[in-house]
Amino acid sequence: MDTANVFHRHIKMENVLIDTSSDFPRVCIIDLGNGGFGTTLVHKNFLGTIDLAPPEVAACGEYKANPTTVWQLGTLLFEILHCAPFEPEEFFLRREIDARLSHTCQDLLSACLTRNPDACATLSQLQQHPWFH
């Protein structure tokens, strides 16, 4: 979506479909109702589920598309792997990622779920992360 300059803003479990009709599963992200253009802009009004908003929304009221997308992908992966809703306050209080997950998976989640948007992984870095290879 980054290369198309499209910002989804609302990546969550309910907006992900898995198409299993072909030889390999495909992931489709739906509901672009909160989406927009401008992946390099600073955004001021958060659209989407506030519980899944990146920390910088509460901290300074501004956010950027790519770190927000990485954050939301991290929350989605967290929920899938932990079989539980992602709760940001509890996560930052305890910083608990299930120790039964592989170290590369824990590293990937940590790279996505950081308070500092400048320190989070980029979408390109996620694609190259060892957990996916």
N, CA and C atoms as a LAMMPS dump frame, in Angstrom:
ITEM: TIMESTEP
0
ITEM: NUMBER OF ATOMS
399
ITEM: BOX BOUNDS ff ff ff
-5.0000000000000000e+02 5.0000000000000000e+02
-5.0000000000000000e+02 5.0000000000000000e+02
-5.0000000000000000e+02 5.0000000000000000e+02
ITEM: ATOMS id mol type element x y z
1 1 1 N 0.817 -1.182 0
2 1 2 C 0 0 0
3 1 3 C 0.865 1.251 0
4 2 1 N 2.059 1.143 0.551
5 2 2 C 2.943 2.301 0.622
6 2 3 C 3.312 2.807 -0.769
7 3 1 N 3.616 1.916 -1.68
8 3 2 C 4.01 2.349 -3.019
9 3 3 C 2.844 2.991 -3.769
10 4 1 N 1.625 2.681 -3.386
11 4 2 C 0.447 3.292 -4.006
12 4 3 C 0.041 4.574 -3.283
13 5 1 N 0.797 4.95 -2.23
14 5 2 C 0.505 6.148 -1.437
15 5 3 C -0.836 6.041 -0.71
16 6 1 N -1.247 4.815 -0.38
17 6 2 C -2.505 4.566 0.322
18 6 3 C -2.207 4.205 1.77
19 7 1 N -2.958 4.802 2.663
20 7 2 C -2.814 4.573 4.105
21 7 3 C -4.128 3.986 4.611
22 8 1 N -4.111 2.74 5.077
23 8 2 C -5.334 2.057 5.506
24 8 3 C -5.89 2.641 6.802
25 9 1 N -5.07 2.847 7.803
26 9 2 C -5.409 3.402 9.127
27 9 3 C -6.192 2.485 10.058
28 10 1 N -6.701 1.36 9.584
29 10 2 C -7.612 0.586 10.43
30 10 3 C -7.365 -0.912 10.285
31 11 1 N -6.077 -1.301 10.322
32 11 2 C -5.745 -2.72 10.209
33 11 3 C -6.027 -3.373 11.56
34 12 1 N -6.95 -4.305 11.526
35 12 2 C -7.316 -5.066 12.722
36 12 3 C -7.881 -6.4 12.28
37 13 1 N -8.072 -7.303 13.216
38 13 2 C -8.495 -8.667 12.92
39 13 3 C -9.752 -8.699 12.043
40 14 1 N -10.721 -7.848 12.336
41 14 2 C -11.98 -7.868 11.601
42 14 3 C -11.828 -7.401 10.149
43 15 1 N -10.73 -6.762 9.828
44 15 2 C -10.515 -6.248 8.477
45 15 3 C -9.528 -7.07 7.667
46 16 1 N -9.311 -8.31 8.095
47 16 2 C -8.404 -9.21 7.376
48 16 3 C -9.184 -10.449 6.948
49 17 1 N -9.088 -10.742 5.661
50 17 2 C -9.688 -11.959 5.116
51 17 3 C -8.577 -12.855 4.591
52 18 1 N -8.735 -14.149 4.78
53 18 2 C -7.786 -15.124 4.253
54 18 3 C -8.484 -15.891 3.138
55 19 1 N -7.966 -15.773 1.935
56 19 2 C -8.501 -16.462 0.775
57 19 3 C -7.751 -17.773 0.619
58 20 1 N -8.456 -18.872 0.788
59 20 2 C -7.823 -20.192 0.695
60 20 3 C -8.258 -20.935 -0.566
61 21 1 N -8.818 -20.229 -1.531
62 21 2 C -9.35 -20.887 -2.723
63 21 3 C -8.278 -21.268 -3.744
64 22 1 N -7.055 -20.764 -3.571
65 22 2 C -5.995 -21.106 -4.518
66 22 3 C -4.998 -22.059 -3.874
67 23 1 N -3.908 -22.32 -4.565
68 23 2 C -2.897 -23.26 -4.063
69 23 3 C -2.204 -22.768 -2.801
70 24 1 N -2.193 -21.465 -2.599
71 24 2 C -1.585 -20.911 -1.392
72 24 3 C -2.496 -19.81 -0.863
73 25 1 N -2.561 -19.653 0.462
74 25 2 C -3.462 -18.643 1.025
75 25 3 C -3.017 -17.223 0.68
76 26 1 N -3.984 -16.363 0.461
77 26 2 C -3.722 -14.944 0.233
78 26 3 C -4.422 -14.141 1.311
79 27 1 N -3.751 -13.104 1.767
80 27 2 C -4.324 -12.221 2.782
81 27 3 C -4.872 -10.992 2.081
82 28 1 N -6.096 -10.652 2.401
83 28 2 C -6.738 -9.453 1.851
84 28 3 C -7.115 -8.539 3.011
85 29 1 N -6.709 -7.294 2.911
86 29 2 C -7.095 -6.311 3.923
87 29 3 C -8.262 -5.528 3.348
88 30 1 N -9.379 -5.53 4.078
89 30 2 C -10.603 -4.895 3.596
90 30 3 C -10.927 -3.649 4.419
91 31 1 N -11.987 -2.982 4.048
92 31 2 C -12.541 -1.818 4.734
93 31 3 C -11.589 -0.628 4.698
94 32 1 N -11.551 0.005 3.559
95 32 2 C -10.738 1.211 3.409
96 32 3 C -11.533 2.47 3.745
97 33 1 N -12.631 2.313 4.486
98 33 2 C -13.482 3.451 4.838
99 33 3 C -12.76 4.539 5.618
100 34 1 N -11.752 4.171 6.389
101 34 2 C -10.957 5.155 7.135
102 34 3 C -9.646 5.469 6.436
103 35 1 N -9.426 4.837 5.313
104 35 2 C -8.175 5.011 4.593
105 35 3 C -8.076 6.361 3.913
106 36 1 N -6.908 6.6 3.384
107 36 2 C -6.688 7.843 2.671
108 36 3 C -5.369 7.789 1.926
109 37 1 N -5.011 8.918 1.374
110 37 2 C -3.757 9.044 0.647
111 37 3 C -2.781 9.843 1.495
112 38 1 N -1.523 9.671 1.223
113 38 2 C -0.511 10.456 1.919
114 38 3 C 0.283 9.669 2.924
115 39 1 N 1.123 8.774 2.451
116 39 2 C 1.919 7.957 3.367
117 39 3 C 3.118 8.716 3.928
118 40 1 N 3.417 9.888 3.389
119 40 2 C 4.552 10.66 3.914
120 40 3 C 4.095 11.851 4.749
121 41 1 N 2.805 12.058 4.864
122 41 2 C 2.274 13.199 5.607
123 41 3 C 2.23 12.918 7.108
124 42 1 N 2.196 13.99 7.889
125 42 2 C 1.914 13.885 9.318
126 42 3 C 0.408 14.062 9.468
127 43 1 N -0.238 13.092 10.097
128 43 2 C -1.685 13.114 10.283
129 43 3 C -2.012 13.566 11.704
130 44 1 N -3.124 14.265 11.852
131 44 2 C -3.503 14.802 13.169
132 44 3 C -4.732 14.115 13.752
133 45 1 N -5.693 13.762 12.934
134 45 2 C -6.916 13.128 13.426
135 45 3 C -6.83 11.632 13.194
136 46 1 N -6.894 10.867 14.294
137 46 2 C -6.81 9.42 14.15
138 46 3 C -8.173 8.876 13.775
139 47 1 N -8.197 8.057 12.735
140 47 2 C -9.404 7.373 12.309
141 47 3 C -9.16 5.887 12.507
142 48 1 N -10.085 5.23 13.156
143 48 2 C -9.928 3.805 13.39
144 48 3 C -10.211 3.47 14.839
145 49 1 N -9.915 2.252 15.217
146 49 2 C -10.135 1.784 16.584
147 49 3 C -9.09 2.408 17.494
148 50 1 N -9.532 3.231 18.425
149 50 2 C -8.602 3.993 19.27
150 50 3 C -7.713 3.073 20.112
151 51 1 N -8.201 1.898 20.477
152 51 2 C -7.378 0.952 21.249
153 51 3 C -6.182 0.45 20.441
154 52 1 N -6.259 0.555 19.119
155 52 2 C -5.165 0.1 18.268
156 52 3 C -4.366 1.263 17.698
157 53 1 N -4.626 2.455 18.206
158 53 2 C -3.871 3.634 17.768
159 53 3 C -2.435 3.525 18.27
160 54 1 N -1.483 3.99 17.487
161 54 2 C -0.09 3.949 17.951
162 54 3 C 0.103 4.909 19.116
163 55 1 N 1.095 4.668 19.966
164 55 2 C 1.294 5.478 21.176
165 55 3 C 1.458 6.969 20.91
166 56 1 N 2.002 7.339 19.757
167 56 2 C 2.233 8.757 19.485
168 56 3 C 0.935 9.544 19.325
169 57 1 N -0.176 8.866 19.056
170 57 2 C -1.459 9.567 18.972
171 57 3 C -1.801 10.166 20.334
172 58 1 N -1.675 9.382 21.394
173 58 2 C -1.948 9.885 22.737
174 58 3 C -0.856 10.827 23.218
175 59 1 N 0.386 10.537 22.849
176 59 2 C 1.518 11.327 23.349
177 59 3 C 1.581 12.722 22.73
178 60 1 N 1.373 12.833 21.423
179 60 2 C 1.538 14.146 20.791
180 60 3 C 0.435 14.498 19.805
181 61 1 N -0.526 13.604 19.585
182 61 2 C -1.642 13.901 18.707
183 61 3 C -1.312 13.887 17.234
184 62 1 N -0.133 13.406 16.879
185 62 2 C 0.274 13.326 15.488
186 62 3 C 0.806 11.925 15.212
187 63 1 N 0.666 11.512 13.975
188 63 2 C 1.181 10.194 13.6
189 63 3 C 1.447 10.155 12.109
190 64 1 N 2.298 9.217 11.72
191 64 2 C 2.643 9.025 10.312
192 64 3 C 2.145 7.657 9.856
193 65 1 N 1.944 7.545 8.567
194 65 2 C 1.343 6.338 8
195 65 3 C 2.176 5.082 8.224
196 66 1 N 3.442 5.097 7.828
197 66 2 C 4.232 3.868 7.88
198 66 3 C 4.422 3.329 9.295
199 67 1 N 4.82 4.157 10.282
200 67 2 C 4.921 3.61 11.64
201 67 3 C 3.577 3.126 12.181
202 68 1 N 2.489 3.791 11.793
203 68 2 C 1.162 3.362 12.243
204 68 3 C 0.802 2.022 11.624
205 69 1 N 1.11 1.84 10.352
206 69 2 C 0.84 0.565 9.686
207 69 3 C 1.641 -0.556 10.343
208 70 1 N 2.906 -0.299 10.622
209 70 2 C 3.744 -1.301 11.292
210 70 3 C 3.183 -1.611 12.683
211 71 1 N 2.796 -0.58 13.422
212 71 2 C 2.199 -0.761 14.752
213 71 3 C 0.964 -1.648 14.651
214 72 1 N 0.065 -1.342 13.716
215 72 2 C -1.175 -2.099 13.603
216 72 3 C -0.926 -3.528 13.132
217 73 1 N 0.042 -3.727 12.253
218 73 2 C 0.406 -5.096 11.88
219 73 3 C 0.957 -5.851 13.086
220 74 1 N 1.723 -5.157 13.931
221 74 2 C 2.249 -5.771 15.156
222 74 3 C 1.144 -6.16 16.117
223 75 1 N 0.145 -5.288 16.272
224 75 2 C -0.968 -5.62 17.181
225 75 3 C -1.757 -6.804 16.637
226 76 1 N -1.921 -6.843 15.318
227 76 2 C -2.624 -7.957 14.684
228 76 3 C -1.867 -9.271 14.907
229 77 1 N -0.573 -9.258 14.667
230 77 2 C 0.238 -10.458 14.873
231 77 3 C 0.239 -10.868 16.35
232 78 1 N 0.322 -9.9 17.245
233 78 2 C 0.265 -10.178 18.676
234 78 3 C -1.028 -10.922 19.011
235 79 1 N -2.155 -10.406 18.528
236 79 2 C -3.449 -11.037 18.833
237 79 3 C -3.54 -12.451 18.269
238 80 1 N -3.029 -12.637 17.064
239 80 2 C -3.064 -13.968 16.45
240 80 3 C -2.22 -14.949 17.26
241 81 1 N -1.011 -14.546 17.633
242 81 2 C -0.08 -15.453 18.314
243 81 3 C -0.385 -15.651 19.791
244 82 1 N -1.035 -14.672 20.414
245 82 2 C -1.348 -14.775 21.838
246 82 3 C -2.792 -15.204 22.098
247 83 1 N -3.581 -15.305 21.033
248 83 2 C -5.003 -15.676 21.164
249 83 3 C -5.707 -14.81 22.198
250 84 1 N -5.403 -13.532 22.173
251 84 2 C -5.979 -12.582 23.133
252 84 3 C -5.938 -11.187 22.523
253 85 1 N -6.834 -10.324 22.956
254 85 2 C -6.791 -8.952 22.445
255 85 3 C -5.529 -8.231 22.886
256 86 1 N -5.049 -7.355 22.029
257 86 2 C -3.887 -6.54 22.37
258 86 3 C -4.364 -5.373 23.214
259 87 1 N -3.777 -5.214 24.384
260 87 2 C -4.117 -4.112 25.277
261 87 3 C -2.853 -3.297 25.503
262 88 1 N -2.751 -2.121 24.85
263 88 2 C -1.501 -1.356 24.881
264 88 3 C -1.011 -1.001 26.277
265 89 1 N -1.917 -0.573 27.164
266 89 2 C -1.481 -0.183 28.508
267 89 3 C -0.839 -1.354 29.237
268 90 1 N -1.495 -2.507 29.15
269 90 2 C -0.96 -3.705 29.809
270 90 3 C 0.345 -4.146 29.15
271 91 1 N 0.401 -4.054 27.831
272 91 2 C 1.608 -4.459 27.12
273 91 3 C 2.797 -3.607 27.547
274 92 1 N 2.628 -2.292 27.6
275 92 2 C 3.746 -1.426 27.963
276 92 3 C 4.074 -1.511 29.446
277 93 1 N 3.088 -1.82 30.255
278 93 2 C 3.341 -1.983 31.683
279 93 3 C 4.19 -3.233 31.936
280 94 1 N 3.825 -4.33 31.306
281 94 2 C 4.506 -5.611 31.56
282 94 3 C 5.497 -5.985 30.466
283 95 1 N 5.313 -5.428 29.274
284 95 2 C 6.155 -5.72 28.102
285 95 3 C 6.276 -7.23 27.898
286 96 1 N 5.106 -7.875 27.932
287 96 2 C 5.103 -9.332 27.852
288 96 3 C 4.791 -9.834 26.452
289 97 1 N 5.771 -10.474 25.874
290 97 2 C 5.584 -11.246 24.656
291 97 3 C 5.817 -12.692 25.069
292 98 1 N 4.919 -13.551 24.685
293 98 2 C 4.973 -14.95 25.114
294 98 3 C 6.362 -15.539 24.868
295 99 1 N 6.987 -16.002 25.929
296 99 2 C 8.346 -16.551 25.857
297 99 3 C 8.402 -17.858 25.073
298 100 1 N 7.254 -18.474 24.826
299 100 2 C 7.234 -19.707 24.04
300 100 3 C 7.406 -19.441 22.554
301 101 1 N 7.253 -18.182 22.141
302 101 2 C 7.458 -17.822 20.741
303 101 3 C 8.953 -17.838 20.436
304 102 1 N 9.289 -18.107 19.199
305 102 2 C 10.705 -18.132 18.825
306 102 3 C 11.326 -16.753 19.053
307 103 1 N 12.633 -16.723 19.19
308 103 2 C 13.33 -15.447 19.405
309 103 3 C 13.141 -14.514 18.211
310 104 1 N 13.116 -15.074 17.007
311 104 2 C 12.914 -14.206 15.838
312 104 3 C 11.498 -13.627 15.821
313 105 1 N 10.53 -14.393 16.28
314 105 2 C 9.162 -13.888 16.357
315 105 3 C 9.062 -12.806 17.433
316 106 1 N 9.677 -13.038 18.583
317 106 2 C 9.696 -12.026 19.646
318 106 3 C 10.364 -10.75 19.157
319 107 1 N 11.443 -10.905 18.395
320 107 2 C 12.143 -9.752 17.847
321 107 3 C 11.252 -8.979 16.878
322 108 1 N 10.534 -9.691 16.035
323 108 2 C 9.624 -9.043 15.087
324 108 3 C 8.551 -8.251 15.824
325 109 1 N 7.933 -8.855 16.826
326 109 2 C 6.902 -8.15 17.596
327 109 3 C 7.485 -6.923 18.286
328 110 1 N 8.657 -7.057 18.854
329 110 2 C 9.308 -5.917 19.517
330 110 3 C 9.612 -4.797 18.531
331 111 1 N 9.99 -5.168 17.304
332 111 2 C 10.303 -4.173 16.287
333 111 3 C 9.06 -3.403 15.848
334 112 1 N 7.909 -4.042 15.955
335 112 2 C 6.646 -3.389 15.575
336 112 3 C 6.03 -2.595 16.722
337 113 1 N 6.118 -3.132 17.916
338 113 2 C 5.386 -2.573 19.054
339 113 3 C 6.306 -1.746 19.95
340 114 1 N 6.754 -0.646 19.435
341 114 2 C 7.62 0.247 20.187
342 114 3 C 6.923 1.586 20.378
343 115 1 N 7.211 2.245 21.482
344 115 2 C 6.597 3.562 21.761
345 115 3 C 7.096 4.644 20.816
346 116 1 N 8.328 4.521 20.381
347 116 2 C 8.946 5.553 19.556
348 116 3 C 8.756 5.222 18.073
349 117 1 N 7.954 5.99 17.347
350 117 2 C 7.709 5.665 15.941
351 117 3 C 8.968 5.735 15.084
352 118 1 N 9.955 6.519 15.51
353 118 2 C 11.203 6.605 14.753
354 118 3 C 12.072 5.369 14.956
355 119 1 N 11.775 4.589 16.003
356 119 2 C 12.57 3.394 16.296
357 119 3 C 11.905 2.113 15.808
358 120 1 N 10.666 2.21 15.354
359 120 2 C 9.997 0.981 14.908
360 120 3 C 10.525 0.581 13.537
361 121 1 N 10.319 -0.672 13.216
362 121 2 C 10.754 -1.191 11.924
363 121 3 C 9.988 -0.501 10.803
364 122 1 N 10.582 -0.465 9.64
365 122 2 C 9.884 0.033 8.461
366 122 3 C 9.177 -1.151 7.796
367 123 1 N 8.296 -0.859 6.873
368 123 2 C 7.623 -1.933 6.143
369 123 3 C 8.633 -2.776 5.365
370 124 1 N 9.636 -2.137 4.795
371 124 2 C 10.68 -2.881 4.074
372 124 3 C 11.462 -3.785 5.01
373 125 1 N 11.777 -3.3 6.201
374 125 2 C 12.489 -4.122 7.173
375 125 3 C 11.641 -5.315 7.611
376 126 1 N 10.345 -5.111 7.739
377 126 2 C 9.471 -6.229 8.099
378 126 3 C 9.515 -7.307 7.021
379 127 1 N 9.467 -6.89 5.761
380 127 2 C 9.5 -7.862 4.666
381 127 3 C 10.786 -8.681 4.667
382 128 1 N 11.866 -8.099 5.134
383 128 2 C 13.163 -8.784 5.155
384 128 3 C 13.447 -9.491 6.471
385 129 1 N 12.547 -9.382 7.428
386 129 2 C 12.802 -9.948 8.759
387 129 3 C 12.969 -11.475 8.672
388 130 1 N 13.929 -12.013 9.402
389 130 2 C 14.193 -13.474 9.361
390 130 3 C 12.986 -14.337 9.708
391 131 1 N 12.045 -13.833 10.488
392 131 2 C 10.877 -14.635 10.869
393 131 3 C 10.066 -15.033 9.638
394 132 1 N 10.105 -14.227 8.596
395 132 2 C 9.343 -14.526 7.383
396 132 3 C 10.12 -15.402 6.404
397 133 1 N 11.356 -15.696 6.689
398 133 2 C 12.184 -16.439 5.735
399 133 3 C 12.666 -17.752 6.285
